[in-house]
Amino acid sequence: MRILIVEDDKLLGDGLVRYLQQAGYVTEIATSGTEADAVLANEEYDLVILDIGLPGMDGFEVLRRLRRRQRYVPVLVLTARDTLDDRVHGLNLGADDYLVKPFALLELEARIRAVVRRGQASNGNRIVHGPLVVDTGARRAWLDDIPLRLTAREWNVLEFLILREGKMVSKDQIVSAISSSDDEISQNSVEVHISRLRAKLEPAGLKIHSIRGFGYYLDLKASTPG
């Protein structure tokens, strides 16, 4: 499981990294809200442990931006702020749990397991084709049970194609579907994301076909023997 720890206290952050790595987790750390926001816009994690009092951008704003991008990842808020208003605000923004400092490491690990279990329990949005599993609710994908590392835009393109499996979609349709008012992408960008997806999917027998002048379609049947 891949965890992002967002904590500006170096002593605490390093301690959490060591403890969770010893417990078998893959951990990375961001030391400011601005850094965390940039990382979360492009990387996929199984869990975010998020401090609130951060330099650059506070944790509430990081959480708000994460949820606004409609990318679900469980978030465990870890903070010294213990007022009811702060807890309610964090939960209303989409936090999955709230742990107040100081805390016991065993409790933190128990909270991590509980938060991740709750996220995995909601699997009604999963699409399974051969070695590929896509969870459109959690916005995550796996190949042969290994998490598929995708940027936000790669995920958007893959989701658009897999929901239209076998149907031709044009570059214009992809651009229209995955662009936002403040983040419009170009047709050239679509070609780049398609190329990167091909590199990640084709070793497992999954093909993204292109027909000049028409567009692309995802062929998942190629992954089925026979």
Secondary structure, 3 states (H helix, E strand, C coil): CEEEEECCCHHHHHHHHHHHHHCCCEEEEECCHHHHHHHHCCCCCCEEEECCCCCCCCHHHHHHHHHHCCCCCCEEEEECCCCHHHHHHHHHHCCCEEEECCCCHHHHHHHHHHHHHHHHHCCCCEEEECCEEEECCCCEEEECCEECCCCHHHHHHHHHHHCCCCCCECHHHHHHHHCECCECCCHHHHHHHHHHHHHHHHHHCCEEEEECCCEEEEECHHHCCC
